[in-house]
Amino acid sequence: MTDRAGSRAGPERISSSTQALPFDPSEPLPRLRRELATGPDGLSAREAARRLAVHGPNEVRRRVRSSFVRELVGQLVHPLALLLWAAAALAFVADLAVLGWAILAVIAVNAAFALLQERQAERAVETLARYLPEHALAVRDGQPRVVEARDLVPGDLILLEEGDKVPADAHVTEGGVEVDLSMLTGESVPAERIASAGILGAPLLEEPNLVFSGTICVEGQARAIVFATGNQTELGRIAALSQRMRREASPLERQVKRVAWLIAGVATGMGVVFLVLGVAVGLPVTDSLTFAIGLLVANVPEGLLPTITLALAVGVRALARRGALVKRLSAVETLGSTSVICTDKTGTLTRNSMRLRALWTVDHGSEPGPWAEDLARAGALCTTVTREADGELHGDPTEAALVAGAADHGAPLDLGRRDAGRRALFRFDPRLRLMSVVQGGETREGETRDGEPQGPTRIVVKGAPEAVLDRLLPGTAADSARAAAEELAQDGMRVLAVAVRDVPSGAELPSRREDAESGLTLLGLVGLYDPPRSEVAEAVRRCHEAGIRVHVVTGDNGATAAAVAREVGIGVPRLHVVAASESLGDDELDRLLVEGDDEIVFARSSPETKLKVADTLREHGRIVAMTGDGVNDAPALHRAHIGVAMGRSGTDVAREAATMVLTDDDFATIVTAVEAGRRVYDNVRKFIVYIFAHATPEIVPFLVFALSAGAIPLPLTVLQILAIDLGTETLPALALGRERSEPGIMQRPPRPRHQGVISRDMLIRSWGYLGLTSAALVMAGYFYVLWRAGWQPGDPTGTGSPLHHAYVTATTATFAGIVTCQVGTAFAARTDHAALRDIGVFSNPLLLAGIAFELAFTAALVYAPPLQHLFGTAALPLDVVLLVATFPVLVWGTDELRRARRRRQRPSAVPGS
C-alpha cells in the first residue's frame, strides 16, 4: 500500500475531487473556526440543516447509471456481435435453424458477460460507502447528540472515542486519539492525532491534528471540527478517481475481434468468388448459391468464442485452486502478456508480521546475554498493548512485536503486573517521536507486599534513535549507537532506541514528560523486521526468467523497502531507489521506466503516484499488473491492465476494484497466474491453427472442380462441409482449450503488445504445411476411389450414370479423409515447438474423447442409411477405410518432422517464439 503524501494546500490536495476546499484544514484552530463559522459548542440544529442543504449528505455519491436498455443495445451492436448476427441470419437462410438459435444464444451470453464487466467500477465506488459509519456523536446546540453520519456538515463538532470509525475529515481541537490510517496510507502503525499546531510543509495525511473519514480510532478520546464531508473527503477523492477509471478491452478481446473479421472477410470473399466461378463453369445458380452460403456459414468462427471462453474458464478454475480469484475471464489471458509487475511490499512481499530481529547494547554490541534480555524487557515495558482472552496481543503492531520478542529472548512480561506497577504514562508523540513510562516494581522480578509492587522505580523511554540519543547524559556512547542504528536500518529494520533512568527511593516522580525524558542512560537499540515470504524469492526468479520486470511501489521508506527488495532478488544486480516518488515528473518517470533497465523501488508513494506509474508503462506499450490492498489503491487497480488485490489484508474497495484477488496474499500466486495466462493464449492459438488448417482441404476440392471446367466432378457437397465444420471438429477444438503448458513456457519473454493472436508462421503452418498436406491426401483418396471404378476425366457421374455410386463413394472418401486429417491436425496443434512426447500423447483426455466422438459421428454418417440419404454418403470399402486411416499419422508426422527441424535450427527457441 502507499502513503497519501498529498500537498498541504487545500486546492492542491483536492485536485482530484469534484471541488477544492477554499482553505487549509490544518491551519491554526481560531482561523479554521472563522473559516467554518463555528465555535467550541458546535453548530445549532437549524444551522446544520441549512448547511446540509448546501453541501449535501455526507456520503460518497456515485455517477448516475446509464440506461440498462442502452447498455444492452450497445453490447448487441458490438462489432463481434454484428458478425454473429450475420452468421445466424445466414444459418437460417441455409435452413440450419438449430445452428441459428445456437449463435443467438452465444450473442445473449456474451452481452450478459459484457454488461457485468462494465458495472465493476460502479460496484467499487458503492463499496466505498461501507467505510462510513452509520451514526456519529456530534455537538448540536451545545449538547452531544447522536446523529446520522450522512447528516454531518462542515463546521460540526464531533466526539471520537476508542473503537469509533471517523465519520468525516476533521481537525482535532481537544484531546488525542491513535488512528489506524492503513486504509489510506499503507502504514500498519497507528498514528497519533492530537490538538496541536500543524507542521509546515507536511503532507496532509501526516498532519498531527487531522483525522480522516473511514479510518478507525484505536485508542484515546478527542473532539474535532469537521472540515470536509462526502465527496470532498479523502475517501470521496479516491472514489472520484476510481469512478473515472474505465476498463479497457484486453489484448485478447481486441485481437479476437480482428480474427473474427479476418475469417469472416475471407469466408465472404471465398463465397462470392466461388459463386461467380460456379455460375461461370455451368453450375445451376441455385447450386452455386447454396455452395457459397454453405462455405460462408461454415467458415464463420462460431466456435471461436465458446472455445476461448472454455480456455479462459479452465484457467480461472485452475487459478482459484491456487489461491487467485479472477473476476473477468479475459483477464487470465492478459496476465499471460504481463511484462511489468508493480507490487506492494507489506503483506505481499513480506508476511505483514513485525518481529523483533536484533538487539544491540552499548557495552556488548549484538552479543547475546543477560544484558540483551534486560534491553528486550525494558522495551516491552514501554508499551500499552493488551492481551486478549485468546492470548493474542492487541494494540500497536510494533509494541506487540516488542512484547513477543521479549518472551522469545527469555524475558517474558506479565502485562497485568506491568500495568499494576505503572506510575505514569507519556504516550507516543509523533513530533517528539518518543514514548515513556514511569514504572515501579516491574523492572525486576520483584515480589509484591500487600498487593503493592516492590523494587526500584525506573523511567523507560523508547523512540527514534536520534530523538532518544539527544536526551542522554553527557559522555554516553551516542556516536557508536548512531552508527549501529544506521547499520540496522540498512538491513531493512525499523530501529528504536531504549533508554532508562532510575528514580531514587523517596524521590518525587516526574509529572511532566520533559522531566521524565531527560538525563537518560542508553540501554541499547532494538531492530524490528517484517520478514519476506519464503516463496517470494523463487517467484521473483521465475519472473526474471520470463522477462518480467518487478517494481516495488510502497508507502514505506526507501531503505527498508530496498532491503526487502534485495533480499527477495528484486533489482539484482542493480536496484534504483526513488526515496520521494511524489516529486517525480513525467519526464523522469519516462526515463526510469522506459529508457532504463533497472528495477525500481518507489518509496513514499501516493495513489496518484501509482496512477502515474501505471499510465507511463501503459503509454509505452507495457502490460501492467498492479497489486494493492487499501482504499487508496483502488484508482491504480482500475487503471492497470490487471489489478491484483489482497484477499486477507485487503479492503472491500480494493477487492471490488481489482481484476484478481489473491486469497493467500502471496506474490508467488501472481507468477502462477502469469503462467496460466500464457497457457491460455497458447491454447487459443492452437485452436486457431486447428480451424484454419481445415479450410485448405475444403477449398481445394472446389478449386479442382472449377479449374477443370467441370471435367472433374465436385469432390465434396455443401452438407458434408457443414457436417465437418459444425459436427466433427467442434469437440476437438474445444478440447485444445484444455491443453497443458508446453515446456519452457516461463523461459520466454513476454510477447510484444502489438503481436497479434495470428502470426505469419501460424498461417504458413495452418494453410501451408497442415492444410496442403491434408488437401493432397484427401484428393488422393478421392481420385483413388474414382480411378479404381474406371472413371476418366469428363465421364458423367450424375444420377443414373454407371459411375454415380462410385462418385458418391468418392465424395464420402473425401469427407472421411478430411475428418481423419482433422485428427492428425489436432495432435499436431497440441504443441508449437516441442515434441508431442514432451507433453504426453494421452495427457488431454478431453481431446481423446472429442476424437472418439468425431470418428463415431463420421461412422454414423457413412454407414447409417437415414444419414446416408441426408448427407449423400455411401459405405466405404475396407481398402478405402485403411487408406484414410493412415491420414492422421501422415498429417501429424509431417508436422512433427517440421518442428524437429526447427528445434535443430533454433535449439534455444521456446514455444511461441
N, C-alpha and C positions, 0 to 999 in steps of 0.2 A: 504494500500500500504506500501511499505517498503523503507528503506534507502538503497542506493547503497554504503554502507560503505566499499568500497574496499580498498586494501592496497595501499600505496603511491608509491611503486616502480613500474616502468613500466612493467617489465616482469611478476611480480606477478599480477598486475592489469589486464593484458590482457591474463591471463592464460586460459581463456575460449575461446579466439578468435583464428582466424586462424593463427595469427603471433603476436609475442610480440614486443612491442616498445623497442628499444635499449637504451632509455634514460628516465629520469624522466621529464614529461612535466611541472611540477610545479617548476623546478629548476630556479635559477636567470636568468633574461632575457638575459644578454650578453652570458651566456653559452648556453642557448636554441638557440639563433640566430646562434651560432657557430655550434651546433649540426645539425640545419636545413639548414645551409648555406644560410642565408637570412639576409636582413638588414632593416633599417627603411623605405626604399622605396619599399619594397616588392620584387617580382621576375620580371624578364623580361618575355615577352611573349614567347620567344624561350625556356627559361629555364623551364617555366611552361609546355610547350608542351612536353619537354623531360621527366619531372617528371610524367606527365600524362601517358606516355608510360610505365614507370617503375611501378608506383603504381596502375595504373588502374583508372577507373572512380570512383567518389565519390558517390557511390550508394550501397545499400545493395543487395548483389548478393545471389541468391538462388541456391540451388542444381539443377543440370540438371535433369529434369523429366525422369523417365524410360519410355520405350515404352508403349503406350496405349494398343497395342495388347498384349504385355507381361503381363501387369497388368490384362487385361481382361481374358486371358488364366489362369492366376493364380487363379482368382476367380472361373472360370468354372471347375477347377480340385480340388477345395476345398473339403475336406472330406464329408461335408454335401451335397455339390453339386453332388459329385460322387454317394452318396446314392440316391439322387433324379433322377440322370441319370438312375440308375439301376431300380428304381421304374417305370420310364417312359418306359424303354425298356420292362419290364415285362407287363406293361399295354398294349403295342402294341402287344406283343405275345399273351396276353389273349383276343385280338380283342376288346380292350377298347380304341379306338383312342381318344375319347373325353377326357378321363382321362389322356392319354399320353400327349396330347397337353397342357392340363391344368398344368401338372407338369413341362413341358418345360417352360411355361410362368413364373411359380414360380422361376425356375432357373434363368431366364433372369432378373427378377425384383430384386432378391436377389443379383446378381452380380452387377447390376447398383448401388444399395444402398451401397455395399461394396466399389466400386470404388470411390464414392463421399466421403466416410469416410476417405479413405486412403489419399486424397489430402487436407484434412483440414489443416494439418501442413504447407503445401506449401502456402496455401492462407494466413495464418497468417504471414508468412515471407514476402509475397508480400505486405501485408498491411503496414508493417514497412516502406516501401519506401514512403508512403504518408506523413510521418512525415518530409521528407526532402523538403526544399523549392526548387522551380524550378530555381531561379536565386539568385545571390549574388553580393554584391558590393565589388570588390577586387582591390587592388592597383597593377597595372601592368605597368612596365616601369616608375614608379614614379607617375602615374596618376590613379585616381579612374576610374574603368571601370565595367560596368555590364556584368557579365559572367554567364554562366550556372553553377548551383551549382554542377552538376556532373563533371565539369572540374576543380574544385578546387583540389589543391595538397598540401602536407606538405610543409610549408615554405611560403605559400601565406599569404599576409596581407589583412585582410578583415575589412570592416567598418560595425558596428552594430548600429542600432537606435531603438527607441521605436516602438514596433509592429513587428519587424523583427523576423523571425524564424532563429535560429542559423544554418548555413549550414554545419558545421563540428566542431569537437572538436578543441578548440583553447585556446591560452594563451593571456590574456588581457595585452596590452602594454601601452595604453593610455586611460584616461577617466574611466568611470564606467557605468555599467548597472545593473538594477534589473531584474533577470531572473526567470521565472516560471519553476522550476525543478520538479514539481509534477509528471510528467510522468515518471521520473527516481527515485525520492526519496520518493514520497508519501507525502511530506510536502506541505501543502496548502499555506504557507507563502513564497512569493518570496524572493530569496536570492540575495544579492548584490555581484557583481563581479567587482573588481577594479584592476588597475595596482598596484601590491604590491608584496612583497616577500611571498613565500609560508610558510605554518605553518608546522613546523617539526612534523612528525608523524600523520598528519591529514589524514583522508580518502580522496581519490581523489575527490569525489563529494563535499567535504566540503572545498576544497582549494579555497581561496578567489579570485584567479586570473585565474580560468579556467571556460570556458563555454563549453557546450556540444551539439552535433548535435541533432536537433529536438526540443530543448527547445525554449522558446519564451521570447524575451526581452519585459518587460512591461514598462520600463522607462529608460531614460538615453541615452548616446552615448559613444561609445568606439571603439578602434582599437584593433585587436587581430591577433596573428600569428597562423595559422592552424598547428597543430602537428599530427593530425590523420584524415584520410578520410575513407569512405566506410566501409568495414568490420572490420577495426581496431578501429572505434569509439565505444563509449559505446553502441550506438544503434546497431551497427553491431555485437558487442559481444553478446548482448541479442538475436539478430536474429540467431546467430550460435547456441546458447543454445536451442532456440525454434525449430530449424530445426532438432536437434539431438533427440528431444523427440518424439519417435514414439508411436502412440496409441496402447495399448494392448487390447486384446479381453476382453469384460466384463465378470463377473462371469456367467451371464445367457447365453451369447454366448457360453462359454466353456461347460457349463452343457447341453445346448441343443444338442450340438454335441454328448455328451456321451449318452444322452437319445435316440437320433436318432439311434446311433449304437446299443444300447441295444435292442431297439424294433426291429430293422432290424435283429439283431442276433437271437433273439427269434423267429421271424417270419420265418427266413430262416431255423432255426433248426426244427421248427414245420413242415414246408413244406417238408423237407427231410424225417423226421420221418414218417409223415403220408403217404408220397409217398410209402415208404417201407412197412408200415403196410397195406396200401390199396392193394398193389400187393400180400402181404402175405395172406390176408384174401380172395382173389379171385376176387377182383375188376379188371375190364379191365385196362390195363396200361394207356390208354388214359384218362379214367375217373379219375384214381388216379393222373395222371399228372395235369389234369385240376384242380382238387381239391387243390393240393399242390400249384400250381401257384396262384390260386384264394386266398388261405389262405395267401400266402406271400404278394400279392399285397394289400389285404385288411388290413393287419396289418402294412404295411409301413406307417409312420405317415405323410401322405400327408397334413393333416390339421394342423400339428404342427406349421409350420412356419406362415401360414396365421392367425392362432388363436393368436399366440404370437405377431405377427405384429399388429393385431387388438387391443389386450390388451395394447400394448405399445402406439399405436396411440391414443387410448382413454385417456391414461394418459397424453400424450403430449398435447392434446387439452384441457384437464381439467386444466393443469398447465398454459397453455397460458392464459386462462381466469383469473387465479390467479396471473399473473404477472411474470411467468417464461417461457422463450422460450427455449425449449430443441432442440438441433440441431441433436442429434443422438438418434434414438428410444431406443436402448438398454440401454442408459444412465438412463432412467427412472427407470428401474429395479435396476441398480447399485446404484442409490440414495437410494433405499429401504434397501440396505445392508450396508449403511454407518454406520461406527462405530466411526469415528472421523471427526469433522468439524474444519478446520483451517480458521479462519476468520480475515479479516482486522478490524480495529477499525473505522477509519474515514470514514463516509459515509455509513457504513454497520451497525455497532452497534450504531453509532451516526448519527445526522442529517446533518453533514458536514456544519454546520451553526454556526460560532463563535458568542457568545453573552457575553455581559458584565454582570457578575453574582454577583460580590462582590466589595464593596468599603470600604477601611479601612483608617481612618485618624489618625494622631498622637494623637490628644487630645481626640477624641471621639470614637476611635475604629470603629466598624461596625455600630454604631448608626446612623440612618438617620438624615438628617438635611441640612441646607444650606451649611455646610462645605463639605458634600458629593457631593452636586451639583457643588461646586467650583472645587472639585477634578475631577469630571466627565468632566466638561467643559474644564479644563486645559489639560486633557488627549486628548480630541478631538481636541484642538487647535494644538497640536503637531502631526499633520497628514498631508498627502498630497493627500488624496482621493478626488475625484471629484464626482459631481452628474450629472448623465446623464439626457437627456431630459425627459425620462420617470420616473424620480425620483429615479432611482436605483443608489446606490453608486458604484463607480468604483475605484478599486485600491486594496491595500493590505487588505486581509480579517480581519486581526487584527485591522487595523486602521478603517475599515468600522464598525467593532463591537464597537469601542470606540465612533465613531460619533453617531451611532444609540443608543448606551447605554446612551450617554449624554442626548439625547432627551427623552429617557424613564425615566430618573431621573430628569426631569424638567429643563434641561439646554440645550435646542436646540441650534444648531450652524448654523449660516448663512455662508456657505462655501465661498461665494463671499466676504463678509466682512472680513472673516478670511484671505483670500489671499490679500485683499487690505491693511490690516493692518500689513502684514508680512514685517519685515525689513531684516531678514536673515534666511537662512535655512541650517542646517548642517544635511545631510541625515544620515540614519542609517548606522553605521559602524559595520560590523559583528565581527571585532576584539574587538572593544570597547563595543559593544552591547548597543549602545546609539544612540539617535536621539535628536536634539534640534532645537528650533526655537527662533528667537527674534521677539516678537510680540508687536505691538504698537496699542493701542486703542481698541483692541478686547478682552482684558482680562476682561473688564467690559461692561455693556450695555451702553457705552458712545455714544454720538451723533457725527456727523461729522460737520465740519465747512468748507465751500467752497470745499466740496468733500474730505477733509482730515480727517482721523480718529483721534479722540481725546482720551485722557486718558493716564495713565501711561504706560511706556514700560516695558515689562516683558519677561524674558528668561524662557522658559518652556523646561524641559528635561524629556524624558521618556526612559526607558530601563530596562534591567535586574536588579533586586533589588540589587545584590551585586555590580554591576557597579555604580549605582546611589548613593548607600549609601556611597561609598568610596569618593564621591565628595561633601559631605555635610559639612556645617560649624561645627566646633568642638562643642561638647556639645549637639547635637541633638539626638533624640531618635532612634539611629540606631539599638541598640540591640532589642528593642521591635518590630521594623519594621522587623528585620530578623526573629524573632520568628513568627510573623504574616504571613510573606511570606512563611515560611516553612509549616505552618498550612494550608494555602490556596492551596499550591502545593499538599499536601497530599490528599486534596479533589478533585484532578484531574484538577485543574485550571492552566492556564498559567498566571503567575504573572508578572506584570510590576509595577515599581515604577515611580512616577511622582514628580518632584521637580521643584522649581521656584527660581528666583532671580529678584527682581525689580531693574530696572536701573533708577537712579535719573534723574530728568528732566535736560536736557542740557548736561548730561554726554555723553562721546563718546561711541558709540555702539561697542561691541566686533567684531573683524574681523576674529578671529581665534576661532575654536571650543574649544581649550584648555582654552581660556579666558572665553568663554561663559559657559562652563560646569565645573565651579568651584565655591566654596563659596555658595552652594545651600541650600535652606530650603526645607525639605521634606513636600509635601502636603499629600501624602499617597500612598496606593497601590491599584491597580485595579486587579481583578481576572476575566479572560476570560474563558469561558467554552463552549465546544461543547456538548450539551446535548444528552443523549441516545434517541433513538427512543422509543416511548411509548410502542410499541408492542414487543420489543425485550425481555424484562424480561419474559413474558409469553412463548415466543418461546424457550428461554433457559430452562425454567422449563420443557417444553414438551420434549426437547432433553434429559434432565436428566432422566425423566420418561422412555424414550425409550432406556436408556442405552447408549446414545451417549455422548462422551466427547467433549468439546468445548475448543480449544486453540486459543489464540489471537496472531497473527503474524503481527507486525506493525513496522513502521518506527519511531513511537513516542517514547518518553522517558518512562521508566518503571513506574514511579509514576503516570503519567497521565493515561496511559493505564490500570494500575492496578485499579485505582479508578473507571474508567468507567466499567471495567470488574466486579468488585464487585457490582457496582450499578445495573447491569442487571442480577446478580446472577451467573456469571461465577466464578468458584473456591470456591464456598460455600460448606463446611465451611473453606477450606484452598486453597489458591491460591499461586502458585510458580511463582515468577517473575525473569526472566533472563534479567538483565539490559543490558548486552552486548552479544547478541546472536551470534555475529560474531565470538567470541572466542571459541564457543562450539566445542568440538571434537566429533567423532563418539561414543566413549565410554560413554561420558557424555550424549549425546542425547539418547543412548540406555537406560541409567539409568533413565532419566527423563520421556521418552515417553513410555517405555515398563514396566519397573520394578515398577515405581511409579503410584499412582492413582490420583495424583493432576492434576488439570487443570492448564495450564501454559500460562503466557504472555511472548512471545519472543519479546523483545524490540530492537530497532535499528537493524532491520533485513534487509538483502540484498537479492537479487534474489537467490544467492547461498544458503542462509540460508533456504529460502522456499523450495528449491530443496532438501536440506539435510533433512529437517523435513519430507517432503513427502516420500523420499526414505526410511528413517528409519521406518516410520509407515508401508509402503508397505512391507518391508522386514520381518516385524513381523506379517504379516497377517491382518493388519487393512485395511479397505476400507476407503479411504480418500476423503473428499470433501474440496477443497481449493478455497477461494474467492480471487479476485484481480480485479484491475481496471486500472492498468497502464501498459506501455510498459514493465517495469521491471518485471511484474508478469507473462508474457507470458510463460517462461520456466516451472515455477511451475504449471501453469494451465494445460499445456500439460502433465506434469508428474503425477499429481494427478489422481485418478480414475475419479473424477468429478471436472472439472474446472468450477468455477462459476464466471462470470464477471458481473460488474455493467452496466446496460443499460443506466443510466442517466449520471453518472460521469465517466464511464469507457471509455478507449480509444478504437479505432477501433482494435488495435492489440490485446488487451485483449479479446474483444468480439469475434474476429476470433479464438483465441487460445482456448477459453473456450468451454465446452460442453453445458453449460446452461448459459443463460443471464437473469438477473433479471431486468425487465423493471422498477421496482419500487425501486431498490437498497435496498431492505428490507430483513434483516436477517430472519424474520419470514417466508418469502416465501420459504427459503431453507427447513425449517421444514415441510411446506406443501408438498414440493416435496418429502421429505423422506417418508411421509405417502403415497403419491401416488405411490411411488416405491414399498413400502411394499404391497400395494393392488395389483399391477401388478404381483408381484411374487406369491402372494397367488392365484391369478386368473389363472396363468399358472399351478400351482399345481392342482387346481380344474379341469382344462381341462384334465390334465394327469390322474387324478383319474377317470374321466369320460370315457376316451378312453380305459384305462386299464381294467375297470370293465366289458366291453362287451366282452373281449377276452374269459373269462371263459365260459359263456353260448354258445359261438360259438365253443369252443374246446370240451366241454363235450359231445355234441351230437355225434361227430365223435369218441370220445373215447368209448362211449357206443356201437356204431356200430362196432368198431374194436375189442373191448374186447369180444363182443358177437359172434365173428367169423361170422357175417352176419346174425345171428338169429334175430336181431333187425334191421329193415331197417334204412337207413341213415335218421336222423330226419331233415336234412337241406341240401339245394342244394347250389352249388357254387354261382349261380346268386343271390340267396337270401342273402347270406353272403355279396356279393358285394353291393346289394341294401341297406343293413343295413349300411355298413361302409362308402359308398360313397354317399348315398342318405339321409337316415333318420337321421343320427347322426350329420351331418355337421353343420346345423344352431344352434342347442342347444349347440354344442361345442363352436362355435364362440361366442354365447351369454354369456357363462361363463366368457369370457374376459371382459365383461361389468359389472361384479358383483360389488356391493358396498362393502366397507370395513366392516369387522366384528368388533363388539365392542371389545375394548381393544387392537386394533392393534398397538397403540403407547404406550402401557404399557408393552411391551415385549422387551427383549434385542435384539440387532442386531444378526442376525443369524451368526454362525461361517462361515468363508470364505470357509472352507473345506466341509461344508454341501451341499450335492447335492440337485438338484431340486427334485429328487426322494429319498424318505426315506423308511426305512423298514416298518414303520407304514402305509405309503401310499400303499405299495404293499399288506400288510395284509388286509387293508381296501378294496382295489380295487379287488384283486383276491380272497380274503377270504370272508369278510362279504358281500359286494355288489355282487361280481361275483358268489359266491356259492349260495347265496340266489336266484339270478336271474336264475342260471342254474337249481336249484331244481324246481322253479316254471315253467320254460319253459318245462322241461322234464315231469312234472306232466300234463301240458296241452297236450303235445304230446301223452302221453300214455292214457289220458282220451279219446281223440278222437278215438284212435285205439280200446281200450277196449269196448267202447260203440258200436262199429261196430262188435264186436265179434272176434277181432283178438287175436291170440295166438302166442307166440314166435315161429319163424320158418315158419309161414304161408307166402306164396308168396304174394307179393304186387305189382308186376310188371304190365306192361301194359297188359290188357286182364284179369287180375285177378279180382274176385268179390270184393276184398278189395282195388283195386287200387284207387278208388275215395276217400275212407276213408283215405288211405295213403297220397294222395295229400292234403286232408283237414288237416291231422295231421301235415304235414310239414308246411302248411300255418299257423296253430296254433303256431308252433314253431317260425316261422318268426314274427308273430304278437306279440307273447309273449316276444320275445327279444326286439322288438320296445317299447312295453309298459313298460318293465323293464327299458329301457333307460330313459323313462320319470321319473320314480321314482329315478333312479340314478342321473339324472340332478338336481332334487330338493335336494337330499341328499348331492351332491357335492358342493352345494352353500355355505355351512359352514363346517369348520373343527372341531370346538369346540362348537360354540354357537348353540342355538336352532334356527330353521327356523323362528319362530315368531319374533326373535330379529332383523332380517333384513327385514322381511316382505315378505309374500308369493307372493305378486303381485308387488314387488319393482323392478323387472327386466322385463320390457315389451318386450325386445328383446327375452328373453328366452321363454316367453309365446307365442310369435309369432313363434318362432322356433319349439316349441312343436306342435302348431296348424298345421304348415306345415308338420311336421313329421307324425302326425296322418292322415292328408289328403292324403299325399303321400302313406302311408300304405293302406288306404282305396281304393285308386285307383288301387294299385297292387292286392288287394284281390278281388275287385268286378268288375273292368273293364275287359271285355272279351279279348281285344287285349293284355293287360298286363298279364292276367291270363295265356294265351298261352305262352308268352315270359318267364315269371318267374316261371312257374309251380305252380301256386297258384289256390285256389278254394274258393268260397264264404263260409264264416264261419257261422254256425248256431247261433241263438240268445244265447243259453246257453253257447257256447264257447266264444262268444263275451263278455258276462257277466263275464265269468271266467277270461279271460285275462285282463278285465277292473279293476280287483282287484289287479293286479300285481304292478302297480305304488305305491299304498298305502302301500302294504306289503313290497316292497323294501325300500321305504323311511322310513316307520315306524320302521323297524328293525334297520336301521342305526340311526334313531333319538333316539331310546332306548339305543343304544350303546354309543352315545355321552352324553346322560343324565347320564348314569352310570359313564362315565369318569369324568363328571363335579362334581359328588358327591364324587368320589375318589380323585380328584385333583381340589378342588374348586378354587385354585389360578391360575390354568392353564389358558393360553391365547391362542388365535389362533396361530398355527404354532409351539407350544411348543412341 
